[in-house]
Structures are given as C-alpha cells and as structure tokens.
C-alpha cells in the first residue's frame, strides 16, 4: 500500500472517529432536536462485533488524533464477551496502559461505565428536581 493510500485511509478514519466522538457528546436528539431518542448515539450498538483488526484500526486512529507520535498500538487481544484488550505502548514497546474496548460499540469500556453512571445520576436529578417543583407548587397552593 502506498503512502497516498495510507494517508487517505487515515484521513477517512479520523473523520469517522470525529463523527463518533461528536455523536457521543452531542445532546440527545442531535443538533435540531428529536430523532435519536433519549440516549442519543450513546445507546447505539452494531449488529456484529468489531474484529480485532477493526479495533486496532480505531485505536491507531485515536492515537493519531491525540498527536503523540511516541505512542502506538501494541497487542490487541480478545477478552470475555464483547471486549477487546488494547495495549498502548511506546515506540520501544514499553507498556503505557491497557484499554478495554467494547467491540459492539467501539467505545472504551471504562468510558461507557462512566457515561452510564453519569446518565443515571442526571436522570435521577431531573426526576428529583421535577418532584421538588411539584412540592413547592403544592406548598404555595396550601398557603393560599
């Protein structure tokens, strides 16, 4: 594969990852409201799991976007269920960290857990706020 082909593929992957990242942080309903439901793009899963090669490609694209040329993707191995373990290493193959990737979504497992908890906490706060508003209104009605 020549350099131009690699550059085009990398550009496409980066653009795709950018869209994935945008979709994961966009408010539910997208830019114009409606459409994606309460969970937005976060709840989206693939019909088939990513292959280990695809997980490697997504991880390499992520590292390119981060801009640290001293890091690269090391081993990518399958774990239990729909999880792949990606090793991030230095140029001399020293282990920096290991990241578990959900092969059904392409997201890091740790990030998904954090977002699920955040979503749950946020939903609870909204329900609580709504109930407090109703209690305040009831108190006002009783005072009259």
VOPAGU-2260 file (C-alpha; in pm, 1 decimal, decimal comma):
REM VOPAGU-2260
SITE   aa  ch    i         X         Y         Z
SITE  UNK   A    0       0,0       0,0       0,0
SITE  UNK   A    1     148,5     334,7     -98,2
SITE  UNK   A    2     176,4     643,6     121,4
SITE  UNK   A    3    -109,4     825,2     -54,6
SITE  UNK   A    4    -347,2     534,0       5,0
SITE  UNK   A    5    -247,0     517,3     371,4
SITE  UNK   A    6    -299,3     892,6     405,6
SITE  UNK   A    7    -647,2     870,8     251,1
SITE  UNK   A    8    -744,7     579,5     473,3
SITE  UNK   A    9    -611,7     756,0     783,2
SITE  UNK   A   10    -798,0    1075,6     692,1
SITE  UNK   A   11   -1118,7     877,0     648,9
SITE  UNK   A   12   -1069,1     703,5     982,6
SITE  UNK   A   13   -1001,1    1029,5    1161,1
SITE  UNK   A   14   -1312,3    1185,5    1008,3
SITE  UNK   A   15   -1513,0     879,8    1111,4
SITE  UNK   A   16   -1375,8     890,3    1465,1
SITE  UNK   A   17   -1452,6    1261,5    1479,4
SITE  UNK   A   18   -1813,6    1187,6    1390,4
SITE  UNK   A   19   -1822,5     910,0    1651,1
SITE  UNK   A   20   -1682,6    1141,6    1915,7
SITE  UNK   A   21   -1922,4    1422,0    1815,2
SITE  UNK   A   22   -2216,6    1183,8    1826,7
SITE  UNK   A   23   -2116,5    1060,3    2172,0
SITE  UNK   A   24   -2107,7    1411,2    2321,5
SITE  UNK   A   25   -2395,0    1569,2    2127,8
SITE  UNK   A   26   -2713,8    1625,5    2327,3
SITE  UNK   A   27   -2988,4    1368,0    2281,7
SITE  UNK   A   28   -3185,5    1449,7    1971,6
SITE  UNK   A   29   -2884,9    1589,4    1786,2
SITE  UNK   A   30   -2847,9    1946,5    1669,6
SITE  UNK   A   31   -3205,9    2003,1    1560,3
SITE  UNK   A   32   -3383,1    1814,7    1837,9
SITE  UNK   A   33   -3572,2    1487,9    1805,4
SITE  UNK   A   34   -3455,3    1191,2    1608,2
SITE  UNK   A   35   -3213,1     990,8    1817,8
SITE  UNK   A   36   -3418,2     937,8    2130,6
SITE  UNK   A   37   -3326,9     988,7    2491,7
SITE  UNK   A   38   -2993,3     808,6    2475,0
SITE  UNK   A   39   -2871,0     974,1    2155,5
SITE  UNK   A   40   -2583,4     797,4    1983,2
SITE  UNK   A   41   -2460,0     651,8    2311,1
SITE  UNK   A   42   -2702,4     361,9    2309,9
SITE  UNK   A   43   -2614,6     265,4    1952,7
SITE  UNK   A   44   -2463,5     -77,9    1905,7
SITE  UNK   A   45   -2352,3    -259,8    1595,9
SITE  UNK   A   46   -2528,6    -570,0    1470,8
SITE  UNK   A   47   -2196,2    -756,9    1463,4
SITE  UNK   A   48   -1890,1    -713,8    1679,9
SITE  UNK   A   49   -1584,1    -530,2    1553,5
SITE  UNK   A   50   -1298,8    -758,7    1456,3
SITE  UNK   A   51    -965,8    -727,2    1636,2
SITE  UNK   A   52    -821,9    -567,4    1320,5
SITE  UNK   A   53   -1100,6    -307,0    1326,3
SITE  UNK   A   54   -1038,7    -238,0    1695,8
SITE  UNK   A   55    -667,5    -193,8    1614,0
SITE  UNK   A   56    -752,5      48,3    1330,6
SITE  UNK   A   57    -984,9     256,1    1553,5
SITE  UNK   A   58    -721,2     262,4    1829,1
SITE  UNK   A   59    -449,3     371,7    1584,7
SITE  UNK   A   60    -677,3     647,2    1452,4
SITE  UNK   A   61    -741,0     763,5    1808,9
SITE  UNK   A   62    -367,5     783,5    1877,0
SITE  UNK   A   63    -315,8     979,3    1553,7
SITE  UNK   A   64    -580,6    1228,3    1668,3
SITE  UNK   A   65    -409,4    1261,5    2007,3
SITE  UNK   A   66     -93,5    1368,0    1826,1
SITE  UNK   A   67     160,4    1185,4    2044,4
SITE  UNK   A   68     398,6    1024,4    1797,0
SITE  UNK   A   69     576,1     836,0    2078,0
SITE  UNK   A   70     274,7     606,6    2130,1
SITE  UNK   A   71     149,2     318,8    1919,2
SITE  UNK   A   72     -90,6      27,8    1946,4
SITE  UNK   A   73      68,7    -290,7    2075,8
SITE  UNK   A   74    -115,0    -620,5    2109,5
SITE  UNK   A   75    -490,2    -638,1    2058,0
SITE  UNK   A   76    -646,9    -947,3    2212,2
SITE  UNK   A   77    -997,9   -1078,7    2269,5
SITE  UNK   A   78   -1129,6   -1091,7    2625,4
SITE  UNK   A   79   -1452,2   -1223,9    2772,4
SITE  UNK   A   80   -1774,0   -1135,5    2594,0
SITE  UNK   A   81   -1760,4    -844,2    2352,8
SITE  UNK   A   82   -1441,6    -690,1    2489,8
SITE  UNK   A   83   -1101,5    -647,1    2327,8
SITE  UNK   A   84    -790,2    -554,3    2524,0
SITE  UNK   A   85    -570,4    -295,6    2351,3
SITE  UNK   A   86    -218,5    -229,6    2471,7
SITE  UNK   A   87     -88,2     123,5    2421,7
SITE  UNK   A   88     291,2     113,2    2406,7
SITE  UNK   A   89     583,1     347,2    2339,3
SITE  UNK   A   90     797,9     327,3    2026,7
SITE  UNK   A   91    1032,1      90,7    2212,8
SITE  UNK   A   92     732,9    -132,4    2308,4
SITE  UNK   A   93     718,7     -34,7    2676,5
SITE  UNK   A   94     363,0     -74,3    2806,0
SITE  UNK   A   95     191,2     256,8    2882,1
SITE  UNK   A   96    -160,9     133,0    2952,6
SITE  UNK   A   97    -418,5    -126,8    2862,4
SITE  UNK   A   98    -763,5     -24,5    2742,3
SITE  UNK   A   99   -1068,9    -248,5    2722,4
SITE  UNK   A  100   -1280,2    -173,5    2413,9
SITE  UNK   A  101   -1642,7    -282,7    2373,8
SITE  UNK   A  102   -1644,2    -449,7    2032,0
SITE  UNK   A  103   -2015,6    -380,7    1987,2
SITE  UNK   A  104   -1978,5      -2,1    2022,2
SITE  UNK   A  105   -1609,2      72,7    1967,5
SITE  UNK   A  106   -1601,0     273,3    2291,9
SITE  UNK   A  107   -1366,1     212,0    2584,1
SITE  UNK   A  108   -1547,9       5,5    2848,2
SITE  UNK   A  109   -1437,3     242,7    3127,3
SITE  UNK   A  110   -1585,0     541,3    2942,3
SITE  UNK   A  111   -1913,2     357,4    2881,3
SITE  UNK   A  112   -1944,7     275,5    3252,9
SITE  UNK   A  113   -1875,2     638,6    3341,1
SITE  UNK   A  114   -2130,9     766,0    3089,5
SITE  UNK   A  115   -2395,5     515,4    3207,4
SITE  UNK   A  116   -2345,5     629,7    3566,7
SITE  UNK   A  117   -2349,8     994,3    3463,1
SITE  UNK   A  118   -2667,6     942,8    3262,1
SITE  UNK   A  119   -2831,9     758,5    3551,7
SITE  UNK   A  120   -2731,1    1030,9    3801,3
SITE  UNK   A  121   -2851,1    1304,1    3566,6
SITE  UNK   A  122   -3186,2    1131,4    3512,3
SITE  UNK   A  123   -3225,6    1095,4    3889,9
SITE  UNK   A  124   -3151,3    1465,5    3945,0
SITE  UNK   A  125   -3407,6    1564,6    3680,3
SITE  UNK   A  126   -3672,8    1344,7    3843,5
SITE  UNK   A  127   -3585,3    1488,5    4185,8
SITE  UNK   A  128   -3597,2    1847,3    4053,5
SITE  UNK   A  129   -3938,2    1781,4    3895,7
SITE  UNK   A  130   -4071,4    1641,5    4224,2
SITE  UNK   A  131   -3933,8    1938,4    4422,7
SITE  UNK   A  132   -4106,6    2178,4    4182,3
SITE  UNK   A  133   -4434,5    1994,6    4239,2
SITE  UNK   A  134   -4383,9    2004,6    4617,8
SITE  UNK   A  135   -4314,2    2380,8    4602,6
SITE  UNK   A  136   -4631,0    2435,6    4398,5
SITE  UNK   A  137   -4833,2    2224,3    4645,3
SITE  UNK   A  138   -4696,4    2430,3    4937,1
SITE  UNK   A  139   -4793,7    2753,5    4758,5
SITE  UNK   A  140   -5146,0    2624,0    4696,7
SITE  UNK   A  141   -5188,6    2522,9    5062,8
SITE  UNK   A  142   -5069,8    2863,8    5188,1
SITE  UNK   A  143   -5343,7    3048,5    4996,0
